Amino acid sequence: MTPEQAKLWERIRLFSPDEPGDAYIFSERLAYENRWSYEYALRALEEYKRFMFLICASGQQLTPSDQVDQVWHLHLLYTKSYWDEFCETILGRKVHHMPTRGGQQESARFQHLYRQTLDIYRHFSGRLPREIYGLQRSRQYRQLGMFWLRRLRRRISSGHTSLLNTSQTLYL
């Protein structure tokens, strides 16, 4: 790690999206919305920070684990925290979230980018945390997808279609 990268990592490491004084802080919302323990949410938040460091340090387009992606999605909703504080002040650059457009070609591209992410992670940080990048990943993601699918079905059956009229993408 270069001295510049070490300084960047220290800024990222010290950053917190939790606002002191808020009754419902970011990390609690992250745990609640993903049905994670608070401790696991904090772990996912740390890995999100590491992932963002890897993007900046490597200069590569990378693909996060499912858990890291959930942190990123939530952080994007906190627009001032994400764009003004985190990207502009901490990272010193914009980092856009680029979801898949679907299809086999995109799937292959994102699988390649994910393997590249794992290689770069190992290069900078050594061993991958199994609870974020290991075999448990797909099981937790399926559970999360089923949670959102059940929620969507309940909304539709009760006559609420507002979720279907948004520009948000539902990932399963």
C-alpha positions in Angstrom: 0.0 0.0 0.0 1.4 3.4 -1.0 1.5 6.2 1.5 -1.3 7.9 -0.4 -3.4 4.8 -0.3 -2.7 4.4 3.5 -4.0 8.0 4.0 -7.1 7.3 1.9 -7.8 4.1 3.9 -7.5 5.9 7.2 -10.0 8.6 6.1 -12.4 5.8 4.9 -11.9 3.8 8.0 -12.8 6.7 10.3 -15.9 7.7 8.3 -19.3 6.8 9.7 -22.7 7.3 8.0 -24.3 7.3 11.5 -25.2 10.8 12.4 -24.8 11.5 16.2 -28.1 12.5 17.7 -30.3 10.7 15.2 -32.9 8.5 16.8 -32.6 5.9 14.0 -29.0 5.7 12.8 -27.8 4.3 9.5 -26.3 1.1 10.9 -29.6 0.3 12.8 -31.6 0.8 9.7 -29.2 -1.3 7.7 -29.6 -4.2 10.2 -33.4 -3.8 10.3 -34.0 -3.6 6.6 -31.8 -6.6 5.9 -32.8 -8.7 8.9 -29.2 -8.8 10.1 -28.0 -8.6 13.6 -26.6 -5.2 14.5 -23.1 -6.7 14.8 -23.4 -8.2 11.3 -24.6 -4.9 9.9 -21.5 -3.2 11.3 -19.3 -6.0 9.8 -21.0 -5.4 6.4 -20.5 -1.6 6.8 -16.7 -2.2 7.3 -16.6 -4.4 4.2 -18.4 -1.7 2.3 -15.7 0.8 3.3 -13.0 -1.7 2.2 -14.8 -2.2 -1.1 -14.9 1.5 -1.8 -11.2 1.8 -0.9 -10.5 -1.0 -3.4 -12.3 0.9 -6.1 -10.2 4.0 -5.5 -6.9 2.2 -4.9 -7.2 -0.1 -7.9 -8.8 2.3 -10.4 -10.8 -0.7 -11.6 -14.6 -1.2 -11.9 -15.5 -3.7 -9.3 -18.6 -5.6 -8.2 -19.5 -5.9 -4.5 -20.8 -8.9 -2.6 -24.5 -9.0 -2.0 -24.1 -7.7 1.5 -21.8 -4.9 0.5 -24.2 -3.9 -2.2 -27.0 -3.6 0.3 -24.9 -1.2 2.3 -24.2 0.8 -0.8 -27.8 0.9 -1.8 -28.8 2.3 1.6 -25.9 4.8 1.6 -27.0 6.1 -1.7 -30.4 7.1 -0.1 -28.5 9.3 2.3 -27.5 11.6 -0.5 -25.6 14.3 1.4 -23.7 11.7 3.4 -22.8 9.7 0.2 -22.1 12.4 -2.3 -21.0 15.4 -0.2 -19.2 13.8 2.7 -18.1 10.4 1.5 -17.4 10.8 -2.2 -16.3 14.4 -2.3 -14.5 14.8 1.1 -13.4 11.3 2.0 -12.7 9.6 -1.4 -12.0 12.7 -3.3 -13.9 11.4 -6.3 -17.4 10.3 -7.4 -18.1 6.6 -7.3 -21.3 5.7 -9.3 -23.3 2.6 -8.7 -23.7 0.8 -12.0 -26.3 -2.0 -11.7 -26.6 -4.7 -14.4 -28.8 -4.2 -17.4 -29.7 -7.9 -17.5 -29.0 -10.6 -20.0 -26.4 -13.3 -20.4 -23.6 -10.9 -21.6 -24.1 -8.6 -18.7 -24.2 -11.6 -16.3 -20.9 -12.9 -17.7 -19.4 -9.4 -17.4 -20.4 -9.0 -13.8 -19.2 -12.5 -12.9 -15.8 -11.5 -14.4 -15.8 -8.2 -12.4 -16.7 -10.1 -9.2 -13.8 -12.5 -9.7 -11.6 -9.4 -10.3 -12.9 -7.8 -7.1 -12.0 -10.9 -5.1 -8.5 -10.9 -6.6 -7.9 -7.3 -5.8 -9.3 -7.7 -2.3 -6.8 -10.5 -1.7 -4.0 -8.4 -3.1 -4.7 -5.5 -0.8 -6.2 -7.2 2.3 -5.3 -10.8 2.2 -7.9 -13.3 3.2 -11.6 -12.7 2.3 -14.1 -12.7 5.1 -16.2 -15.8 4.5 -19.3 -14.3 6.1 -19.4 -11.6 3.4 -17.8 -13.3 0.4 -18.1 -17.0 1.1 -20.6 -19.8 0.6 -23.1 -18.2 3.0 -23.5 -15.3 0.6 -25.8 -17.0 -1.8 -28.1 -18.4 0.9 -28.4 -15.0 2.6 -29.1 -13.4 -0.7 -31.8 -15.9 -1.6 -33.4 -15.2 1.8 -33.2 -11.5 1.2 -34.7 -11.9 -2.3 -37.6 -14.0 -0.9 -38.2 -11.4 1.8 -38.6 -8.7 -0.9 -40.7 -11.0 -3.1 -43.1 -11.8 -0.3 -43.3 -8.1 0.5 -44.0 -7.2 -3.1 -46.7 -9.9 -3.4 -48.4 -8.6 -0.2 -48.4 -5.1 -1.6 -49.9 -6.2 -4.9 -52.6 -8.4 -3.3 -53.6 -5.5 -1.1 -54.0 -3.2 -4.1 -50.8 -1.2 -3.6 -49.0 -0.8 -6.9 -46.8 2.2 -6.0 -43.7 0.0 -5.7 -44.2 -1.1 -9.3 -44.4 2.5 -10.6 -41.0 3.6 -9.3 -37.7 3.7 -11.1 -36.2 1.4 -8.5 -34.9 -2.0 -9.5 -36.0 -5.0 -7.5 -33.1 -7.5 -7.3 -33.9 -11.2 -6.5 
